[in-house]
Each structure stands twice: as structure tokens, then as C-alpha cells.
């Protein structure tokens, strides 16, 4: 089971839309943002689908809104982790804050883990709505069967046709503006996630370069040609492509000099050996 996955694993490059589609298709939900899964209930049910009967779904609260209720869901999830011997740490304090990147990373890991168990194939015998129900009544889940407030208002306060038409004309521009604001907010959230992922990737590669630099600064390695060539690239002050060529040329020259020196030393050694053999023959 893929319980521990490195940060550069392909699992962490799965996009937000693919994650949301994966959740919505399997659990019959309609989530539009990854942070809507911050309560931990979705994660519990995903494991319930992957390992039927392991999760006590009657303890999972899909209506959790505050951090206390969310933490109770994550306690259920932690118990399931323990049963399945899953060693991945649950960073509950970060997940319940609802930050997009933290929740996206955890869902990316969860998808990879579940796919490693079921091969990415949906369990057709699993009824997610029934499993979410309590006492035969479906519990409310954010994004599922939600009645718009506008419909609720119209049902509670019926009006004449002329009044309805007037209300529609008046609310039309407001609805359009609200939709535009929602679309822009979603686009902004997507850009933030992309930026966070790029910054994380940048930091990863920077740390690798720093490790290489520290290794190259070891006094015993300071004069080795390959180390000198690497330093030329690390400490270049511009993006000139000739930097790589200069480093390669230096390395080739250094290796060529060393090879020539070794060949010369070997030739001298052979000459001395021949002289010794000739001297031995003369004495004989």
C-alpha cells in the first residue's frame, strides 16, 4: 500500500479538478472547492468505500462546521489509519483551517492510496448516499440537494405573475454580478493553488542545489575537476548558456591533462622496467 509518498511523486501533480471529479463521482457529491472537504468526512467515506465496514460511518459528521466537530471526524479517521496500519501523519490542526493547499495535498495522497488498493476502479456495489444516512434519512452534505434561497423565498411567499416578472427583472443584474464574482473568486483560488505548488517545487529544487553546494565546499573535494566544474555553474552570475560550455570545456581539459599525465607516468614506468630487465640480462 502506498502509505508514504514522496513530495515529488506524480500523485502530488494531480490537479484540483481531477480530485473534485474523483470525489463527486464516487460519493455522489457536488463539491466545487477542495476546502469543502476540510471537515474530514469525505476522507472517512472514501476509506469506507475502499475498505467496506472498516469506518464507523455513524460517527462521521457530514454537517461539521466548527473545528471541534471536524476534529471528531479526524479522530475517527485516525482510528481507521491505526486499524489499517497506515503510517501517514494526520496534520489535523492544518487541515481543519480549510487552507486549499493543505487539503489538496492530503486529498492527492488519499487518491493515490485508494487507487493503489482498488486499481482506480469504482466500487459499484457501494451506495454512498445510503452509507451517509442515519435512521433511514439522508443527512445533509454540503453541495448535495441544496435548495437555493431564491426558491425557498418564492415558495414561502407566492406572488402574482406581474410581481414575479418585476422581481426577476430587478434581480437579474444582481444574479449576474454575483455569478461573475463567484467565477472570479474561483479563478483566484485556482491561481493561489498553482502559485503555492510552484513555490513548493521551487523550494524543493533550491534545497537540492544547496545540498550540492555544501558537498562541493568540502575541503578534500575542492580541487577535483568535476567539483570545480559544478561550482562554475552554481556561482555563475548570469543566465549565459556559455557557462555550461565553459564548465564542460574545463572538465574535458582537466580530464585530458590527467589522462595524459597518467599515460606519461605509465610510459616512464614501462621504460624503467625495460632498463632493469636489460641490466639483469647484461649481468647474467
PyMOL commands that set and color helices and strands:
alter all, ss='L'
color gray80, all
select helices_A, chain A and resi 10-13+16-27+34-37+41-50+57-59+67-84+92-95+100-118+128-132+149-156+161-216+219-221+225-234+242-283
alter helices_A, ss='H'
color red, helices_A
deselect
rebuild
show_as cartoon
